[in-house]
Amino acid sequence: MKFKTLLLIFIFIICIHLNIFASEINIGSEAGLLVEVSTGKVLFEKNSTKKMFPASTTKILTGILVIENCNLTDIVTVPQSALENIPSGYVTCNISAGEELTVNDLLHVLMIPSANDAAYVLAEYVGGSVSGFSDMMNKKALEIGCTNTHFVNPNGIHDDTHYTTAYDLYLMANYAMKNETFREIVSKTSYTLPETNKHSSLDRVFHTTNELLNSKSRYFYENTIGVKTGHTAQAGNCLVAQSSKDNLEFISVVLNGGTTNSGLNERYIDSKNLLEYGYNNYTFTTLIPKSSILKTIEVENGTKETKNLDLVIDNDIYALHNKTLDFDSITPEITLQENILAPITKGTVLGHVKYNIDGTEYESNLIANTDVEKNMDVSIILIIVGFTLLILSSFISKKKRKRK
C-alpha cells in the first residue's frame, strides 16, 4: 500500500509540473501574454503593458510594412549604407553592396534567420532612409492600436528609445498574421538565397531562429505556425509565437526571458507552457444554435391562431470558454422591443439576447419565427356591420317607395 500511495503522489506531482491539472500558470520571463486570436480574449498576462526592449521581434512590423508597400518581385540593389551600421555579433545574411535581390528574397532572410542587413536594405528601399522607415513603423503601430511603442530602426538593434510592450507586439503579430504572404514566410524553417550578380553559388542557406518550428530541436512544438524571435543583451530572450490546433489559434508573447535552473531557454519553455495552457483549459462551443427558441410571447392584437409567437436567435452563438464552465449557470440577458403588435412578418427583429461568458459578451438578434396576423378590432367590426345594415335599410326603403 505504501508503494501505491507513493506512486500516486509521484504521478500527481508530475501532472502538476506538466500543467495537466493547473488552472493557473506562471512564467519566468519578465513579461508575457496569451491571447486567443479570433476573439482577442486575453487568457494570461504578466507585465503586458510594461515598456520593454523588443530586439528582433521588431521585424514583425518591418516585414508586414514591406509586404504592404512593395511587390515581391521588385529588384532591390543593396546600398553600401545599409551594411555600415550593424554592430559586431548581430546576425547578417552575407549580402554585398551592389548585389541585386528581390523583395521576396530579402523578406525571407529578414524573418527566418533574422538578418539585420536585410532589414536595413528594405528600410532604405521602402522608406528612403532608416529614419523615414521608422516613421512609417510608428505610424503603422498607432494605426493598429499600439499605444506604447516607439521604434527607431527596422531590426531591433538596441537603442534606449526603441521600445514596445508584450501587448503591442501581440497587436502587431495578430495584424501581420492575417496576411497570407507574411504567414507563409514565418512558418518556414529554412531559406536559400539564389545566385545573384555578386554571388555565384547556392551556399547561403539559412535556418529559422524559432526553435518551436524545428522538429529536431528539444523545444519543438508541433502546433507552431510562426512568428519571430529576438535577443539582445538588454532585451534578453524574446519570442512572439502563434499556434494552431483544433480550430483554436493562440498568440503568445514573452519578453526578457533568461535560462532555467537546468539551463533551458525560458522563451521557449514559457511559450510552450502558455500555448499548452490555452489548449488544456479553453475550447469553443456552440452555446446556442441558430433558430433556437429563447422566448415565447403573446402578441396582444394577434389572431387566436397566430398570437403565440416564438422568438428565435438569427445566428449561432459560438463561445470561447474555460472547459470547467458550468453552462447551467449562464443566464441570457433578453431585451425586447416595446409595443410589439401585429401584423408581424416571420424574420422580423423583435429583440436582442446577450450572454456574458468569462468576461466576454456574445450577442444575437431575436427574430419572429412565424407570421402574426392582426386580429380585427371588435369596434371596427361593429361599425362595419352597422354601416352595412344602414345601407341595406336605405336600399329596402327606396324599393318600398318605388312600389307605392
C-alpha positions in Angstrom: 0.0 0.0 0.0 2.9 2.4 0.8 4.3 1.8 -2.7 0.9 2.6 -4.3 0.5 5.7 -2.2 3.9 7.0 -3.2 3.3 6.2 -6.8 0.0 8.2 -6.8 1.8 11.1 -5.1 4.6 11.0 -7.7 2.0 10.9 -10.6 0.2 13.9 -9.1 3.4 15.9 -8.7 4.3 15.2 -12.4 0.8 16.2 -13.5 1.1 19.5 -11.7 4.6 20.1 -13.2 3.2 19.4 -16.7 0.3 21.8 -16.0 -2.3 19.0 -16.6 -4.3 19.9 -13.5 -3.3 23.5 -13.3 -5.8 26.3 -13.9 -3.2 29.0 -13.5 0.3 29.3 -14.9 3.5 31.2 -14.2 6.4 32.1 -16.4 10.0 33.0 -15.8 10.2 35.8 -18.4 9.7 39.3 -17.2 6.7 40.0 -19.4 4.2 37.7 -21.1 0.8 37.4 -22.8 -1.5 34.8 -24.2 -4.4 35.7 -26.4 -7.0 33.7 -28.4 -6.8 35.0 -31.9 -10.4 35.0 -33.1 -11.9 36.7 -30.0 -8.9 38.7 -28.9 -9.5 37.4 -25.4 -6.5 37.7 -23.0 -6.1 34.4 -21.2 -2.9 35.3 -19.4 -0.8 38.4 -18.8 2.2 39.4 -16.9 3.5 43.0 -17.2 1.9 43.0 -20.6 1.8 46.8 -20.9 5.2 47.5 -19.4 7.6 49.1 -21.9 10.3 46.7 -22.8 13.1 46.3 -25.4 11.9 44.0 -28.2 15.1 43.1 -30.0 14.3 41.3 -33.3 10.6 40.9 -32.7 10.7 44.4 -34.2 10.9 42.7 -37.6 7.3 41.6 -37.4 6.3 45.2 -38.1 9.1 45.7 -40.6 8.0 42.6 -42.6 4.3 43.5 -42.8 5.2 47.1 -43.8 7.4 45.9 -46.6 4.8 43.5 -47.9 2.1 46.2 -47.9 4.4 48.7 -49.7 6.2 46.6 -52.3 5.8 43.9 -54.9 7.6 40.7 -54.0 9.2 40.6 -57.4 10.7 44.1 -57.1 14.5 44.1 -57.6 16.5 45.8 -54.8 20.1 46.9 -55.2 21.9 46.7 -51.9 23.3 50.1 -50.9 26.6 50.4 -49.0 24.9 52.5 -46.3 22.7 49.6 -45.3 25.7 47.5 -44.4 27.7 50.0 -42.3 25.9 50.3 -39.0 25.5 46.7 -37.9 27.3 46.1 -34.6 29.6 43.0 -34.3 27.8 39.9 -33.3 24.5 40.7 -34.9 23.1 38.3 -37.5 23.5 39.1 -41.2 22.8 37.2 -44.4 26.2 38.0 -46.1 24.9 40.2 -48.8 27.2 42.7 -50.6 26.9 46.3 -51.7 25.6 46.5 -55.3 24.0 43.0 -55.1 20.6 42.6 -56.7 17.9 40.7 -54.8 14.2 40.5 -54.9 12.0 41.9 -52.1 10.8 38.3 -51.6 14.4 37.1 -51.0 15.1 39.9 -48.5 11.8 39.3 -46.7 12.7 35.6 -46.2 16.1 36.3 -44.8 14.7 39.1 -42.7 12.1 36.8 -41.0 13.7 33.3 -41.0 17.4 33.8 -39.9 16.6 37.4 -38.7 19.2 39.1 -40.9 19.8 42.7 -39.8 21.4 43.8 -43.0 18.3 42.7 -44.9 16.3 44.9 -42.5 18.3 48.0 -43.3 18.2 47.3 -47.1 14.4 47.0 -47.0 14.0 50.1 -44.8 16.0 52.3 -47.2 14.2 50.8 -50.2 10.7 51.4 -48.7 11.2 54.5 -46.6 14.1 56.2 -48.4 16.1 56.0 -45.2 16.1 54.2 -41.9 14.6 57.2 -40.1 12.0 57.6 -42.8 11.0 53.9 -42.5 11.0 54.2 -38.7 8.4 57.0 -39.0 6.3 54.7 -41.2 6.6 52.0 -38.5 5.5 54.3 -35.7 2.6 55.5 -37.8 1.5 51.9 -38.6 1.9 50.9 -35.0 -0.6 53.6 -34.0 -3.0 52.6 -36.7 -3.3 49.0 -35.4 -3.7 50.2 -31.8 -0.2 50.1 -30.3 -0.1 53.0 -27.8 3.2 52.2 -26.0 5.6 51.6 -28.9 8.4 53.7 -30.4 10.8 52.3 -32.9 13.9 54.0 -34.3 15.2 51.2 -36.5 13.7 48.2 -38.5 15.6 45.4 -36.8 15.6 45.9 -33.0 19.3 46.7 -32.7 19.5 48.1 -29.2 18.6 51.7 -28.6 17.2 53.1 -25.3 14.5 54.9 -27.2 13.4 51.7 -29.1 10.7 50.0 -27.1 7.3 48.3 -27.1 5.1 46.1 -24.9 4.0 42.5 -24.9 0.5 43.6 -25.7 1.6 45.9 -28.6 3.7 43.0 -30.0 0.6 40.8 -29.9 -1.3 43.5 -31.9 1.5 43.6 -34.5 1.6 39.9 -34.8 -2.1 39.5 -35.0 -2.3 42.1 -37.7 0.6 40.7 -39.7 -0.5 37.0 -39.5 -3.7 37.9 -41.3 -1.6 38.5 -44.4 -1.0 35.2 -46.2 2.4 36.1 -47.6 3.7 37.0 -44.1 2.1 34.0 -42.6 3.7 31.7 -45.1 7.2 33.1 -44.7 7.3 32.9 -40.9 6.2 29.3 -40.9 9.2 28.2 -42.9 12.2 26.6 -41.3 14.9 27.4 -43.9 15.6 29.5 -47.0 18.4 29.6 -49.6 19.3 32.8 -51.3 19.6 32.4 -55.0 22.7 33.2 -57.2 23.0 36.9 -57.9 25.2 39.3 -59.8 27.5 39.3 -56.8 27.2 35.8 -55.6 27.5 32.8 -57.9 26.6 29.8 -55.7 23.7 28.5 -53.6 25.7 28.2 -50.4 23.8 30.8 -48.5 21.4 28.5 -46.7 19.7 29.9 -43.6 17.7 28.3 -40.9 15.0 29.6 -38.6 15.9 31.1 -35.3 12.5 29.9 -33.9 13.2 26.6 -32.3 9.5 25.9 -31.8 9.4 25.3 -35.6 12.4 23.0 -35.7 11.4 19.3 -35.5 14.9 18.4 -34.4 15.0 20.8 -31.5 14.3 19.9 -27.9 12.0 22.9 -27.9 9.9 21.8 -30.9 6.2 22.5 -30.6 4.2 20.8 -33.5 1.3 23.3 -33.5 3.6 26.3 -34.1 2.9 28.4 -37.3 5.3 31.4 -36.5 6.2 34.1 -35.6 9.5 35.8 -34.5 12.4 35.5 -32.0 14.5 38.3 -30.6 17.6 38.6 -28.4 20.0 41.3 -27.3 21.9 41.6 -24.0 19.5 44.4 -22.9 16.2 42.7 -24.2 17.0 39.2 -23.0 15.3 36.3 -24.8 12.1 37.3 -26.6 9.6 35.4 -28.6 6.3 36.0 -30.3 4.7 32.7 -31.2 1.4 31.6 -32.8 0.0 28.1 -32.8 -3.0 26.4 -34.4 -4.8 23.2 -33.3 -8.4 22.0 -33.2 -9.8 25.3 -34.7 -8.1 27.3 -32.0 -5.3 29.8 -32.6 -3.3 31.4 -29.8 -0.6 34.1 -29.9 1.9 34.1 -27.0 4.5 36.8 -26.3 7.4 36.5 -23.8 10.0 39.3 -23.2 13.2 39.3 -21.3 13.5 35.6 -20.6 16.6 34.1 -19.2 17.5 30.5 -18.6 16.0 28.0 -16.2 17.9 26.3 -13.4 18.5 23.4 -15.7 20.0 25.6 -18.4 16.9 25.7 -20.7 15.9 28.8 -22.7 13.0 30.4 -20.9 11.5 32.0 -24.1 10.7 28.5 -25.4 9.7 26.9 -22.1 7.4 29.8 -21.3 5.9 30.0 -24.8 5.2 26.3 -24.9 3.6 26.4 -21.4 1.5 29.4 -22.3 0.2 27.8 -25.6 -0.5 24.4 -23.9 -2.3 26.2 -21.1 -4.6 27.6 -23.8 -5.3 24.2 -25.3 -5.7 22.4 -22.0 -8.1 24.9 -20.5 -10.1 26.5 -23.3 -12.4 25.4 -26.1 -15.1 26.7 -28.4 -18.7 25.5 -28.0 -21.9 26.4 -29.9 -23.7 27.7 -26.9 -27.0 28.2 -28.7 -27.5 27.1 -32.3 -29.2 29.3 -34.9 -33.1 29.2 -34.8 -33.2 28.0 -31.2 -36.4 29.3 -29.4 -35.3 31.6 -26.5 -38.7 33.1 -25.6 -42.4 32.8 -26.4 -44.6 35.9 -26.2 -48.2 36.7 -26.7 -48.9 39.4 -29.3 -52.0 41.2 -27.9 -53.6 42.1 -31.2 -52.7 38.9 -33.0 -55.3 36.4 -34.1 -56.1 33.5 -31.8 -54.2 31.1 -34.2 -51.1 33.2 -34.5 -50.7 35.4 -31.4 -48.4 33.0 -29.5 -45.1 33.8 -31.1 -41.7 32.0 -30.7 -38.6 34.3 -30.7 -35.5 32.6 -32.1 -31.9 33.7 -32.5 -30.8 34.6 -36.0 -27.2 33.3 -35.7 -25.2 30.6 -33.8 -23.7 31.8 -30.6 -20.2 30.3 -30.7 -18.3 31.0 -27.5 -14.8 30.6 -26.2 -14.8 29.4 -22.6 -12.9 27.6 -19.9 -13.5 23.9 -20.1 -14.7 24.0 -16.4 -17.6 26.3 -17.3 -21.0 25.3 -15.9 -23.5 26.0 -18.7 -26.4 25.7 -16.3 -25.1 28.8 -14.5 -25.3 31.0 -17.7 -28.4 33.2 -17.8 -29.2 35.1 -21.0 -30.0 38.8 -20.9 -33.0 39.3 -23.2 -34.2 42.7 -24.3 -37.4 43.1 -26.3 -38.8 46.0 -28.3 -41.6 48.0 -26.8 -45.2 47.7 -28.1 -44.8 44.6 -30.2 -48.0 44.5 -32.3 -49.4 42.6 -35.2 -49.1 42.3 -38.1 -45.6 40.7 -37.8 -43.7 39.0 -40.6 -41.5 36.0 -40.0 -37.9 37.1 -39.6 -38.6 40.5 -38.1 -36.1 41.5 -35.5 -38.1 42.0 -32.2 -35.3 41.8 -29.6 -31.8 41.0 -28.6 -30.1 38.4 -26.4 -26.7 38.7 -24.7 -24.5 36.1 -22.9 -21.6 37.1 -20.7 -19.0 34.2 -20.6 -15.7 34.6 -18.8 -16.0 38.4 -19.2 -16.7 38.3 -23.0 -20.1 39.2 -24.4 -21.8 37.2 -27.1 -24.9 38.6 -28.8 -27.6 37.8 -31.3 -30.8 39.3 -32.6 -34.2 37.7 -31.6 -36.5 37.3 -34.6 -40.1 36.2 -35.2 -40.3 32.5 -36.0 -43.7 32.8 -37.7 -46.1 35.4 -39.2 -48.6 37.0 -36.8 -51.8 38.2 -38.3 -53.7 41.1 -36.9 -56.9 40.4 -35.1 -59.7 42.7 -36.4 -60.8 45.1 -33.7 -64.4 44.4 -32.4 -65.4 48.1 -32.5 -64.4 48.3 -36.1 -66.4 45.1 -36.9 -69.5 46.7 -35.2 -69.0 49.9 -37.2 -68.8 47.9 -40.4 -71.8 45.7 -39.6 -73.8 48.8 -38.6 -72.8 50.7 -41.7 -73.7 47.6 -43.8 -77.1 47.4 -42.1 -77.7 51.1 -42.7 -77.1 50.7 -46.4 -79.3 47.7 -46.6 -82.1 49.5 -44.7 -81.8 52.5 -47.0 -81.9 50.3 -50.1 -85.0 48.4 -48.8 -86.8 51.7 -48.0 -86.1 53.0 -51.6 -87.6 49.9 -53.1 -90.8 50.2 -51.0 -91.3 53.8 -52.1 -91.0 52.8 -55.8 -93.7 50.1 -55.4 -96.1 52.6 -54.0 
